[in-house]
Amino acid sequence: MISLSYKKKKISLKACTSCRTLVEREVEVCPYCGSKEFTEEWSGVIITIDPENSELAKALNITGKGRYAVKFE
């Protein structure tokens, strides 16, 4: 499991297998695509602020602002 530290609070995240969005473990439905399929086996994080002008976001088919997993393991 991978955790991110945010304001000195450890947050455990899981990744939506449909859209790569990272959400807290308690979330049951992805707030971006509505999927209920998640994995806790992921690596790498991309945070998009301006996905329309990001080559990496385009390569990963990311269209919205947020936290995303780069790779599923």
N, C-alpha and C positions, 0 to 999 in steps of 0.2 A: 504494500500500500504506500502511496506517495502522499505526503502532507505538505501544505504550504503554510508558512508562518505569516500572519497578517495582524499587524498591530499587536505583536507579542501574544497572539492567540493562535494556537495550532488548529488548522482547519483540515479535516479529512475530506477528500474529494473523490468522486467517481465520474467517469466519462460516459456521455450518451453515445451509443454505438451507431446511431443514425447521423448525428450532426457534429460530434466531437465536443460538444459543450461540456465544460466541467461544472458540476453542481455538488452541493454538500450531500453527504451520504444519506441524510434523512429524506431527501427529495424523491418522490415516487414517479412523477411524470415530468419529462423535460419541459421547462418553461418556453423553449424556443421552437421545438418541432413536435411536441406532444408524445414522443416515444416513451415507452416504459422499459426499454432495453438499455441496461447500463453495464459497464465493466469497471472493476477496480484495478485491473491490470493494464496500465497505460504509462507512457513516459513522455517527457518533454511538454512544455507549456508555451503556447503562443497567446499573448494578450493583444487583441486588436483594438485600436482606437479609431483608425481610419481605414476600414477594410477595402473601400473603393480604390484607394491609392496604394495598397500593399500588394506587392508581387507574391509574397508568401501566402497571404490570405487567399489570393486568386488561385494559387497552385493547390491549396488545400480545400478549395470551394467554400471558403468562409465568407459569409455576406454580412454578418452583423458584428457589432462591438461585443467584446466579452473575453472570457477565458476558454481556451480550447486545448484539447490533448493533441499532440503531434502524432503519436504512434500508439497503437494498441498492441499489447504483448500477448 
